Amino acid sequence: MEKLAKQLSTLELILVIGGIVIMAAGWRLSILLVLNIGLLIVGLGLIVGAAGTIVERRVSFSDSEVGRTDSYSGVGAIAWGVVFGLLGVGIVTLGIVRLIGAGGYVTFCIRERPGIGLILGGLLLAIFGFPSLIGSHEEGGDFLRFWGSVPRRIFGVLIVVVGLAAIALGVIEIARPDVFNGWYAAVKAWFAVPSPY
C-alpha cells in the first residue's frame, strides 16, 4: 500500500505540474483547446492524488511561515482525500464541458435547476469541514493545544452545517421545485432594495 501511495503521489505531481505548464502555454498562445486540455490534466492529477491519500490514509499540511504542521490519519485523511477527489472531478468536468463547448448550456441548466449543484457543493463543504471538526494529531492529547484548536473546530462545525443545509435544499429543489422556488422568491423579496421611485 505504501509503495502504491508513493507511486500515485509521484504521478499526481507529474500530472498537476504538466497540466499547469500546458494551461500556461495555452493562455500565452491564446489557444483555448490547449488551455482546456491542461485544465483536464490538472483535474486528473488531483483525482490521482486523492486516491493516494485514501490508500495511504495519511496526509500532512505544513506552513513554513508559522512553523506549523497538521497531520491527519484514518477518517480525517480519507475525508481530505475525498475533498481532493471531488475538486478533481469538478475540474475534469469543467475541462470536458469547455472542450465540447457546452458551457452556456450547463450554466443555463444549473441556473434553472440548481438542485444538483447545491447537493454537490454541499457535499464538498460538509466533507471539507469534517477534518477541521475532528482536528489534527497535533491538536489532540494536550489541553492547551486542544483549547487553541477550538475556533477552528467551531469553524469546521459551521462549514459542515452549511454543507448539510445546502444538500437538504438541493434535495428539496429536485423533489419539490415549487416549494424551493417559493422559498427563493421570498428570500429574494426580503433582501430586495426598495426603489426610491
Secondary structure by P-SEA (a helix, b strand, c coil): caaaaaaaaaaaaaaaaaaaaaaaaaaaaccaaaaaaaaaaaaaaaaaaaaaaaaacbbbbbbcccbbbbbbcaaaaaaaaaaaaaaaaaaaaaaaaaaacaaaaaaaaaaacaaaaaaaaaaaaaaaacccccccccccccaaaaaaaaaaaaaaaaaaaaaaaaaaaaaaaaacaaaaaaaaaaaaaaacccccc
